[in-house]
Amino acid sequence: MDYRLLGRSGLKVSTLTMGTMTMGGKGWAKTVGDLGVTEASRLMDLCLDAGVNLIDTADVYSNGVSEEIVGEMTGGVRKNGVLIATKARFPMGDGPNDAGSSRHHLIRACEASLKRLKTDVIDLYQLHEWDGLTPLEETMEALDMLVRHGKVRYIGCSNFSGWHIMKALGISAADHRQRFVSQQIHYTLEAREAEYELLPVSIDQGLGVLVWSPLAGGLLSGKHRRDKMAEGSRQLAGWDEPPIRDEDRLWTIVDTLVAIANERGVSAAQVALAWLIGRKAVTSVIIGGRTEAQFKDNLGAAELTLSAEERSRLDTVSAPPILYPYWHQLRTASDRLGEADLSLLQPHIQ
């Protein structure tokens, strides 16, 4: 297992992170999984033994039960120096102030998460989603306060757009507040939209990148093929993330993953995860599952290095279209592109 600095911080995290949305099985999350403490603890030990040092959860996962299970698993003693990341923003009650990124909600949400996690401090506290109603100055001040009061060590965001991130970083700089060290995003071979803005802004601004649902809800695992969905899939259970806009493209990507996997004697899931681990700006890939077999297989990706030829094959079948203004920059500004620009445009420069 390799370890990488999380953005501009001095914190090192493993290239694979343990995800916990399959724990709890309450409400909407039951579709994803319903692991209890005993099963989850066994899977956590499996991950820690493989070198994973970061567990990612959120207050909204099973309405707090996932955090409670993480608290029971770690027992308040932080086995092997494990780091805990959680998130807040989504509704945790029916009241008008039980959601969002206001000072009121974030401080209450953080204190509730600390109790459920049975810990004095959260290593990485992330805004789970954008809040377009709360002034961002208020949000960043609240996060800064949580760090200064010792309840949070680092802050990050998730599911923000490029301009959301830059606005937040600008406020942090202007007001001398804590700045985001990372963003958590959806990024897969099937969904490469993050390459337009989110990866370039991470390179330019020194943000770590954590990737959620790296197998596209299991669609890139190799178990599902063009003519048949495997039993027990999230999609068959009504789960609609991520949205698939081009099914033919999806199955062409899967066909390529399976072909490379067969050539290497590994699983298609490992190939998809290894592709992500090797992408520029990606710090850690969040793996999840409901069984020991799924976790063992995913953990194998940490040791898999794809060749340049294998990467080229995957890049070719999954390449996103060059949108405006990028096609214009490619034609007229290719003589003066920086590192962040080249993360998207380099493969297209002759």
C-alpha positions in Angstrom: 0.0 0.0 0.0 1.3 3.4 -0.9 0.6 6.6 1.0 0.2 10.1 -0.4 0.0 13.5 1.1 -3.5 14.8 1.2 -3.4 18.1 -0.7 -1.1 20.7 0.8 -1.4 19.1 4.2 1.2 17.0 5.9 -1.3 14.2 6.4 -0.5 10.9 4.5 -3.4 8.7 3.5 -3.4 5.3 1.8 -4.2 5.0 -1.9 -7.3 3.0 -1.0 -9.8 4.3 1.6 -12.5 2.2 3.3 -16.0 3.3 2.5 -18.9 2.7 4.9 -22.2 3.5 3.0 -22.9 -0.3 3.1 -23.1 -0.2 6.9 -26.3 0.3 8.8 -29.0 -0.5 6.2 -31.4 2.2 7.3 -33.6 4.3 5.0 -32.4 4.8 1.4 -29.0 3.3 2.3 -30.6 -0.2 2.7 -30.4 -0.6 -1.1 -26.6 -0.3 -0.8 -26.1 -2.6 2.2 -27.0 -3.4 5.7 -23.7 -4.5 7.4 -23.7 -4.7 11.2 -20.9 -4.1 13.7 -19.6 -7.7 13.7 -19.4 -8.0 9.9 -18.1 -4.4 9.5 -15.4 -4.9 12.1 -14.1 -8.0 10.2 -13.9 -6.0 7.0 -12.2 -3.1 8.7 -9.5 -5.4 10.1 -9.1 -6.8 6.6 -8.5 -3.3 5.3 -6.2 -2.2 8.1 -4.1 -5.4 7.7 -3.7 -4.4 4.0 -2.4 -0.9 5.0 -5.6 1.2 4.6 -5.4 4.1 7.1 -8.5 6.1 6.2 -12.2 5.3 6.9 -14.8 7.5 5.2 -18.3 7.9 6.4 -21.1 10.6 6.6 -23.8 11.5 9.1 -26.5 10.9 6.5 -25.5 7.3 5.8 -28.3 5.3 7.4 -29.2 8.4 9.4 -26.1 8.2 11.6 -26.0 4.4 12.0 -22.9 4.1 9.8 -21.0 6.6 12.0 -22.2 4.6 15.1 -20.8 1.4 13.6 -17.5 3.1 12.7 -17.4 4.3 16.4 -17.9 0.8 17.6 -15.3 -0.6 15.2 -12.6 1.8 16.2 -13.6 1.6 19.8 -12.4 5.1 20.5 -8.8 3.8 20.4 -8.0 4.4 16.7 -6.5 1.0 15.8 -3.2 1.2 13.9 -3.5 5.0 13.8 -6.6 4.9 11.6 -7.9 8.2 10.3 -11.7 9.0 10.2 -13.4 11.2 7.7 -17.0 12.2 7.8 -19.4 14.6 6.1 -22.3 16.9 6.8 -24.8 19.0 4.8 -27.8 16.8 4.1 -30.9 16.6 6.3 -30.6 14.9 9.7 -34.0 15.9 10.9 -37.3 17.4 9.9 -36.6 20.9 11.2 -35.9 23.9 8.9 -32.3 24.1 10.2 -31.6 20.4 10.2 -29.8 20.6 6.8 -27.4 22.9 4.9 -24.0 24.5 5.7 -25.1 27.2 8.1 -23.0 27.8 11.3 -25.9 26.5 13.3 -26.2 23.2 11.4 -22.5 22.4 10.9 -21.6 22.9 14.5 -24.5 20.8 15.7 -23.8 18.2 13.1 -20.1 17.9 14.0 -20.9 17.5 17.7 -23.4 14.8 16.9 -20.9 13.0 14.6 -18.2 13.1 17.3 -20.6 11.4 19.8 -21.6 8.7 17.3 -18.0 8.1 16.3 -16.9 7.9 19.9 -14.0 10.2 19.3 -12.7 13.6 20.4 -11.6 14.7 16.9 -12.6 14.1 13.3 -9.5 13.9 11.0 -11.2 15.2 7.9 -14.6 17.0 8.0 -16.2 17.5 4.6 -19.0 19.5 3.2 -21.1 16.8 1.6 -22.7 19.0 -1.0 -23.0 22.6 -2.1 -25.4 24.9 -0.2 -26.4 27.8 -2.5 -28.4 29.6 0.2 -25.9 30.0 3.1 -23.3 32.7 2.6 -20.0 30.9 2.0 -18.3 33.2 4.5 -20.5 31.8 7.2 -19.7 28.3 6.2 -16.0 28.7 6.1 -15.9 30.6 9.4 -17.8 27.7 11.0 -15.4 25.2 9.7 -12.5 27.3 10.8 -14.0 27.5 14.3 -14.3 23.7 14.4 -10.6 23.4 13.6 -9.5 26.0 16.1 -11.6 24.4 18.8 -9.9 21.0 18.2 -13.0 19.2 17.0 -11.7 18.8 13.4 -8.1 18.6 12.1 -8.7 19.2 8.3 -11.6 20.3 6.1 -12.7 19.3 2.7 -15.6 19.4 0.3 -17.5 16.9 -1.8 -19.6 17.3 -5.0 -18.6 20.9 -5.5 -18.1 22.5 -8.9 -14.9 24.2 -9.9 -16.3 27.7 -9.2 -17.7 26.6 -5.9 -14.2 25.4 -4.8 -12.4 28.6 -6.0 -14.9 30.8 -4.3 -14.4 28.9 -1.0 -10.6 29.0 -1.4 -10.8 32.7 -2.1 -12.8 33.4 1.0 -10.4 31.3 3.1 -7.4 33.3 1.8 -9.1 36.7 2.2 -10.3 36.0 5.7 -7.3 34.0 6.8 -9.5 30.9 7.5 -8.6 27.2 7.2 -8.8 26.1 3.5 -10.0 22.9 2.0 -7.2 20.3 1.8 -9.3 17.9 -0.4 -12.4 17.3 -2.4 -14.3 14.0 -2.7 -15.7 13.4 -6.2 -17.3 10.9 -8.4 -14.8 9.9 -11.1 -14.6 6.7 -13.1 -13.7 5.3 -16.5 -17.4 5.7 -17.3 -17.8 9.2 -15.8 -14.7 11.4 -16.6 -16.4 14.8 -16.3 -14.2 15.7 -13.4 -11.3 16.1 -15.9 -12.8 19.4 -17.2 -12.6 21.4 -14.0 -12.3 19.4 -10.8 -8.9 17.7 -11.5 -7.4 20.8 -12.9 -8.4 22.9 -9.9 -6.9 20.2 -7.6 -3.6 20.4 -9.5 -3.6 24.2 -9.6 -4.7 24.7 -6.0 -3.0 21.7 -4.3 -6.1 19.8 -3.3 -6.2 16.1 -2.6 -8.7 14.0 -4.4 -10.8 11.2 -2.9 -12.9 9.2 -5.3 -16.3 7.9 -4.4 -18.1 5.0 -6.1 -15.0 4.2 -8.3 -16.7 1.2 -9.9 -19.8 3.2 -10.9 -22.1 1.4 -8.4 -20.6 -2.0 -9.5 -21.1 -1.4 -13.2 -17.4 -1.6 -13.8 -16.8 -4.6 -11.7 -17.0 -7.0 -14.7 -19.9 -8.9 -13.2 -22.4 -7.0 -15.3 -22.2 -7.3 -19.1 -23.9 -5.9 -22.1 -26.6 -8.6 -22.2 -27.1 -9.4 -18.5 -27.0 -7.6 -15.1 -25.9 -9.8 -12.3 -28.3 -10.7 -9.5 -28.0 -8.4 -6.4 -26.9 -5.3 -8.3 -27.8 -1.9 -7.1 -29.2 -1.0 -10.5 -31.7 -3.9 -10.3 -32.6 -2.7 -6.8 -33.5 0.7 -8.2 -30.2 2.6 -7.4 -29.8 5.2 -10.1 -26.2 6.6 -9.4 -24.4 7.2 -11.6 -26.7 8.2 -14.5 -25.7 6.3 -17.6 -26.1 8.5 -20.7 -24.6 6.2 -23.3 -25.1 2.5 -22.6 -23.1 1.3 -25.6 -20.1 3.3 -24.5 -20.4 1.9 -21.0 -20.4 -1.7 -22.2 -17.5 -1.0 -24.6 -15.5 0.2 -21.5 -16.5 -2.9 -19.6 -15.5 -5.1 -22.5 -12.0 -3.5 -22.5 -11.7 -3.8 -18.7 -12.6 -7.5 -18.9 -10.1 -8.1 -21.8 -7.2 -6.5 -19.9 -8.2 -8.3 -16.7 -8.2 -11.7 -18.4 -4.8 -10.9 -19.9 -3.4 -10.0 -16.5 -5.2 -12.7 -14.5 -6.9 -10.2 -12.3 -10.5 -8.9 -11.9 -12.0 -6.1 -14.0 -12.7 -4.2 -10.8 -9.0 -4.2 -10.0 -8.1 -2.9 -13.4 -10.7 -0.1 -13.1 -9.4 0.9 -9.6 -5.7 0.7 -10.7 -6.6 3.1 -13.6 -7.9 5.6 -11.1 -5.0 5.2 -8.6 -2.7 6.1 -11.4 -4.5 9.2 -12.6 -2.9 12.5 -12.0 -4.2 14.4 -8.9 -6.0 11.3 -7.4 -4.9 10.8 -3.8 -7.1 7.9 -2.7 -9.9 5.7 -4.1 -12.8 4.8 -1.7 -13.7 1.1 -1.8 -16.8 -0.4 -0.4 -18.8 -3.6 -0.5 -21.0 -6.0 1.3 -18.7 -9.1 1.4 -15.2 -10.1 2.4 -14.6 -11.3 -1.2 -15.4 -7.8 -2.6 -13.1 -6.1 -0.2 -10.3 -8.6 -0.8 -10.6 -8.2 -4.5 -10.6 -4.4 -4.4 -7.6 -4.3 -2.0 -5.6 -6.1 -4.7 -5.8 -3.0 -6.9 -3.2 -1.3 -4.6 -0.6 -3.7 -6.0 -1.6 -3.6 -9.6 0.3 -1.3 -12.0 -1.1 -1.0 -15.5 1.3 -0.6 -18.5 1.2 2.4 -20.7 -0.4 0.3 -23.4 -3.2 -0.9 -21.1 -3.8 2.7 -20.0 -4.0 3.9 -23.5 -6.6 1.3 -24.4 -8.7 2.3 -21.5 -8.2 6.0 -22.2 -9.3 5.6 -25.8 -12.6 3.8 -25.1 -13.5 6.2 -22.3 -12.2 9.6 -23.5 -14.6 12.5 -22.8 -15.4 15.0 -25.6 -13.4 18.2 -25.5 -16.0 20.9 -24.7 -15.8 24.6 -25.0 -13.7 26.5 -24.0 -11.2 23.6 -24.1 -11.4 22.9 -27.8 -10.7 26.6 -28.4 -7.8 26.6 -26.0 -6.5 23.5 -27.7 -6.5 25.2 -31.1 -5.3 28.6 -30.1 -3.4 28.4 -26.8 -1.5 25.1 -26.9 1.8 27.0 -26.8 1.1 28.4 -23.3 -0.7 25.7 -21.3 0.1 25.0 -17.7 0.2 21.8 -15.8 -3.5 22.0 -14.8 -4.5 22.7 -18.5 -2.4 19.8 -19.7 -4.1 17.3 -17.4 -7.0 17.5 -19.8 -5.5 18.6 -23.1 -2.1 16.9 -23.3 -3.4 13.7 -25.0 -4.9 15.9 -27.8 -1.8 17.9 -28.6 -0.1 16.7 -31.7 
